Amino acid sequence: MIRIVKSLTLSLLLFSTLACGQNKDYLITISTRHGEIKAVLFDDTPEHKNNFIALAEAGRFDSTQFHRVIKDFMVQGGDVFGKEGLPAEQWPTIPAEILPNHFHRKGMIAAARQGNNINPTKASNGSQFYIVQGRTYEELELTTDFPALQKAVLQYVQLESQKPLKEEYNRLYAAQQFDSLTNLLLSKRDEIAKSLNVKLTKEYTPEQIKAYATIGGTPHLDKEYTVFGEVISGMDVVEKIAAEPTSREVPNNPVYMQVKVEKLSKKKITETYGYQYPVVK
């Protein structure tokens, strides 16, 4: 009987410990001279989450910079291995964890990587990350496959019936009125698609369309890079970093970071920062 009671007690204690662990999460704090950025990392990208936490707990992000800054696009930093003097060809990578439920809306954290020509598996850099700033998109612009449209337009304007369109296209191009040229092409998209029987659209979910129209982001990076976290406080700090004067995308005045992690209850994170954890089905 005593042995049974002890076993039951240990089982309950283990269950309680596991439940407690599931109700806690790591809060990431990125400190810069512009202020603090608070973030959480996603459980369904465990390789990236665990790697980031390990680097942060070891203090290896500290004194790295936001070394690549492009306004209305993203701010990139965390070059641990460059700071430590490791040759670029020896930098560790992380297998891609690209998931359809994580897309590049404003405030998302994603992993930098080398291009497809030398990195066809889309493996992530072992330390460098970026925070999405981006911009907003109208639905027509968002859902248009621009490379396909451009190719189709060049074919379409060769039709004798489209001589006026060809002349307007050439006029706008010569005048470098590219915004007007883009609007012209968008206005003709469905007409061209029907005439040439080609597909000129890209598929986005209603959630993505709404997010990119209202919050903004960088949709062309979707399905190409691993999104593994989200800023839950301090996007104003990201905006200030993005506004830094740069030379060849490098801030003229370095923006250094210090990164720490602390484990808090998910309830506390929600109450403090308003972040809503996804419902586990």
C-alpha positions as CSV (number, residue, x, y, z in Angstrom):
1,M,0.0,0.0,0.0
2,I,2.8,2.4,1.0
3,R,4.6,1.6,-2.3
4,I,1.4,2.4,-4.3
5,V,0.9,5.7,-2.5
6,K,4.5,6.7,-3.2
7,S,4.1,5.8,-6.9
8,L,0.9,7.8,-7.1
9,T,2.5,10.8,-5.4
10,L,5.4,10.7,-7.8
11,S,3.1,10.4,-10.8
12,L,1.1,13.4,-9.6
13,L,4.2,15.4,-8.9
14,L,5.5,14.6,-12.4
15,F,2.2,15.6,-14.0
16,S,2.1,18.8,-12.0
17,T,5.7,19.6,-13.2
18,L,4.9,19.0,-16.8
19,A,1.7,21.0,-16.6
20,C,3.6,23.9,-15.0
21,G,6.2,23.7,-17.8
22,Q,3.5,23.8,-20.4
23,N,2.0,26.9,-18.8
24,K,5.3,28.9,-19.0
25,D,7.2,30.4,-21.8
26,Y,10.4,32.3,-22.5
27,L,10.1,36.1,-22.8
28,I,12.9,37.5,-25.0
29,T,14.2,41.0,-24.3
30,I,16.4,42.7,-26.9
31,S,17.9,45.9,-25.4
32,T,19.3,48.7,-27.7
33,R,20.1,52.4,-27.3
34,H,16.6,53.0,-28.7
35,G,14.9,50.9,-26.0
36,E,13.7,47.4,-25.4
37,I,12.0,44.9,-27.8
38,K,10.0,42.1,-26.1
39,A,9.3,38.9,-28.1
40,V,8.1,35.3,-27.8
41,L,9.3,32.4,-29.9
42,F,7.0,29.8,-31.4
43,D,6.8,26.2,-30.0
44,D,6.2,24.7,-33.5
45,T,9.6,25.9,-34.7
46,P,11.5,24.2,-31.9
47,E,15.0,24.0,-33.6
48,H,15.0,27.8,-34.0
49,K,13.5,28.5,-30.6
50,N,15.9,26.3,-28.7
51,N,18.9,27.6,-30.7
52,F,18.0,31.3,-30.0
53,I,17.4,30.7,-26.3
54,A,20.7,28.8,-26.0
55,L,22.7,31.7,-27.6
56,A,20.9,34.3,-25.5
57,E,21.4,32.4,-22.2
58,A,25.1,32.1,-23.0
59,G,25.3,35.9,-23.7
60,R,26.6,35.3,-27.2
61,F,24.1,37.8,-28.8
62,D,25.5,40.6,-26.5
63,S,27.4,43.3,-28.4
64,T,26.3,42.1,-31.8
65,Q,24.6,44.7,-34.0
66,F,21.6,45.3,-36.1
67,H,24.1,45.3,-39.0
68,R,21.6,45.4,-41.9
69,V,18.8,47.9,-41.9
70,I,16.4,48.6,-44.8
71,K,13.5,51.0,-44.0
72,D,10.0,49.7,-44.8
73,F,11.5,46.2,-45.1
74,M,13.3,44.8,-42.0
75,V,16.1,45.2,-39.5
76,Q,18.6,42.3,-39.3
77,G,21.2,41.5,-36.6
78,G,22.6,38.8,-34.2
79,D,25.8,37.9,-36.2
80,V,27.2,35.9,-33.3
81,F,29.7,33.9,-35.4
82,G,31.0,36.9,-37.2
83,K,31.6,38.6,-33.8
84,E,33.4,35.5,-32.6
85,G,35.6,35.4,-35.6
86,L,34.4,32.1,-37.0
87,P,35.1,31.8,-40.8
88,A,31.9,32.2,-42.8
89,E,32.2,28.8,-44.3
90,Q,32.1,27.3,-40.8
91,W,29.0,29.1,-39.6
92,P,26.4,26.6,-38.3
93,T,23.0,26.4,-39.9
94,I,19.5,25.2,-38.8
95,P,17.2,23.1,-40.9
96,A,14.3,25.1,-42.3
97,E,11.0,25.1,-40.3
98,I,8.9,27.0,-42.8
99,L,5.2,26.7,-41.8
100,P,2.1,28.1,-43.6
101,N,0.7,29.5,-40.3
102,H,3.7,31.8,-39.8
103,F,4.0,34.5,-42.4
104,H,5.9,37.8,-42.7
105,R,3.5,40.3,-41.2
106,K,4.9,43.3,-39.4
107,G,6.6,42.4,-36.1
108,M,7.5,38.8,-37.0
109,I,11.0,37.4,-36.3
110,A,12.6,35.2,-38.9
111,A,15.9,33.6,-39.6
112,A,18.3,35.0,-42.2
113,R,19.9,32.6,-44.7
114,Q,22.0,32.2,-47.8
115,G,20.3,32.3,-51.2
116,N,18.7,29.4,-53.0
117,N,21.6,29.1,-55.5
118,I,23.9,27.8,-52.7
119,N,21.3,26.8,-50.2
120,P,18.4,24.9,-51.9
121,T,17.1,23.5,-48.7
122,K,16.6,27.0,-47.3
123,A,18.5,26.2,-44.1
124,S,18.7,29.2,-41.7
125,N,21.8,31.0,-40.5
126,G,22.7,29.7,-37.0
127,S,22.4,33.0,-35.3
128,Q,21.3,35.9,-37.6
129,F,17.7,37.0,-37.4
130,Y,15.5,39.8,-38.7
131,I,12.4,41.6,-37.5
132,V,9.9,42.5,-40.2
133,Q,8.8,46.1,-40.7
134,G,7.5,46.1,-44.2
135,R,4.5,48.1,-45.5
136,T,0.8,47.7,-46.3
137,Y,-0.5,46.2,-49.5
138,E,-3.8,46.6,-51.4
139,E,-5.3,43.2,-52.2
140,L,-4.9,43.6,-56.0
141,E,-1.1,44.3,-55.6
142,L,-0.7,41.5,-53.0
143,T,-2.3,38.8,-55.0
144,T,-0.6,39.6,-58.3
145,D,2.3,37.4,-59.6
146,F,4.4,40.3,-60.9
147,P,7.1,38.3,-62.7
148,A,4.3,36.4,-64.5
149,L,2.4,39.6,-65.3
150,Q,5.5,41.4,-66.6
151,K,6.2,38.5,-69.0
152,A,2.6,38.4,-70.1
153,V,2.4,42.1,-70.7
154,L,5.4,42.0,-73.1
155,Q,3.5,39.4,-75.1
156,Y,0.1,41.1,-74.9
157,V,1.3,44.5,-76.1
158,Q,2.5,42.9,-79.3
159,L,-1.1,42.4,-80.4
160,E,-2.2,44.9,-83.0
161,S,-5.3,45.7,-80.9
162,Q,-3.1,46.7,-78.0
163,K,-1.0,49.4,-79.8
164,P,-2.3,52.2,-77.5
165,L,-1.4,50.2,-74.4
166,K,2.1,49.6,-75.8
167,E,2.6,53.3,-76.4
168,E,1.4,54.2,-72.9
169,Y,3.7,51.5,-71.4
170,N,6.7,52.8,-73.3
171,R,5.9,56.4,-72.3
172,L,5.7,55.6,-68.6
173,Y,8.8,53.5,-68.7
174,A,10.8,56.1,-70.5
175,A,9.6,58.8,-68.0
176,Q,10.5,56.4,-65.1
177,Q,7.0,56.8,-63.7
178,F,7.1,53.3,-62.3
179,D,4.3,53.7,-59.8
180,S,2.0,54.8,-62.6
181,L,3.3,51.9,-64.7
182,T,2.6,49.4,-61.9
183,N,-1.0,50.8,-61.6
184,L,-1.5,50.5,-65.3
185,L,-0.4,46.8,-65.3
186,L,-2.5,46.0,-62.3
187,S,-5.5,47.5,-64.0
188,K,-5.0,45.3,-67.0
189,R,-4.1,42.1,-65.1
190,D,-7.4,40.2,-65.4
191,E,-7.9,41.3,-69.0
192,I,-4.5,40.0,-69.9
193,A,-4.9,36.7,-68.0
194,K,-8.2,36.1,-69.8
195,S,-6.9,37.0,-73.2
196,L,-3.7,34.9,-73.0
197,N,-5.3,32.2,-70.8
198,V,-2.5,32.4,-68.2
199,K,-2.6,32.6,-64.4
200,L,-1.3,35.9,-63.0
201,T,-2.3,35.6,-59.4
202,K,-0.9,34.3,-56.1
203,E,-2.9,32.6,-53.4
204,Y,-3.2,34.1,-50.0
205,T,-5.5,33.2,-47.1
206,P,-8.1,35.8,-45.9
207,E,-6.0,36.1,-42.7
208,Q,-2.9,37.0,-44.7
209,I,-4.8,39.5,-47.0
210,K,-6.2,41.3,-44.0
211,A,-2.9,41.4,-42.1
212,Y,-0.9,42.7,-45.1
213,A,-3.6,45.3,-45.8
214,T,-3.9,46.6,-42.3
215,I,-0.7,45.8,-40.4
216,G,1.7,45.4,-43.3
217,G,4.7,43.2,-43.8
218,T,6.9,41.6,-46.5
219,P,4.8,39.0,-48.3
220,H,7.4,38.1,-51.0
221,L,9.4,36.4,-48.2
222,D,6.7,34.0,-47.4
223,K,7.5,30.3,-47.9
224,E,11.2,31.2,-48.3
225,Y,12.4,31.9,-44.8
226,T,11.6,30.4,-41.4
227,V,9.4,32.7,-39.2
228,F,10.0,31.6,-35.6
229,G,8.9,34.4,-33.3
230,E,7.0,37.6,-32.8
231,V,7.5,41.0,-31.3
232,I,4.9,41.6,-28.6
233,S,6.2,45.0,-27.3
234,G,8.6,47.6,-28.7
235,M,7.8,47.9,-32.4
236,D,8.4,51.6,-31.9
237,V,12.0,50.6,-31.1
238,V,12.1,48.6,-34.4
239,E,10.8,51.6,-36.2
240,K,13.6,53.8,-34.8
241,I,16.2,51.3,-35.8
242,A,14.7,51.1,-39.3
243,A,15.0,54.9,-39.5
244,E,18.7,55.0,-38.8
245,P,20.8,56.7,-41.5
246,T,22.8,54.0,-43.3
247,S,25.6,53.4,-45.7
248,R,25.1,50.3,-47.9
249,E,22.4,49.2,-45.4
250,V,24.7,49.4,-42.4
251,P,23.7,52.0,-39.7
252,N,26.2,54.9,-39.6
253,N,25.9,54.9,-35.8
254,P,26.1,51.2,-34.7
255,V,23.0,49.8,-33.0
256,Y,24.3,47.2,-30.5
257,M,22.0,44.7,-28.7
258,Q,21.9,42.7,-25.5
259,V,19.6,39.8,-25.3
260,K,18.2,38.1,-22.3
261,V,15.6,35.5,-21.7
262,E,13.4,34.8,-18.6
263,K,10.7,32.2,-18.0
264,L,7.3,33.6,-17.1
265,S,3.8,32.1,-17.0
266,K,1.9,32.4,-20.2
267,K,-0.8,34.1,-18.2
268,K,1.6,36.8,-17.0
269,I,2.8,37.4,-20.6
270,T,-0.7,37.7,-21.8
271,E,-1.7,40.1,-19.0
272,T,1.4,42.3,-19.4
273,Y,1.7,42.4,-23.2
274,G,-1.7,41.4,-24.5
275,Y,-0.2,38.5,-26.5
276,Q,-2.7,35.7,-27.2
277,Y,-1.3,32.3,-27.4
278,P,-2.8,30.0,-30.1
279,V,-5.3,27.5,-29.0
280,V,-3.9,24.0,-29.0
281,K,-6.2,21.7,-30.9
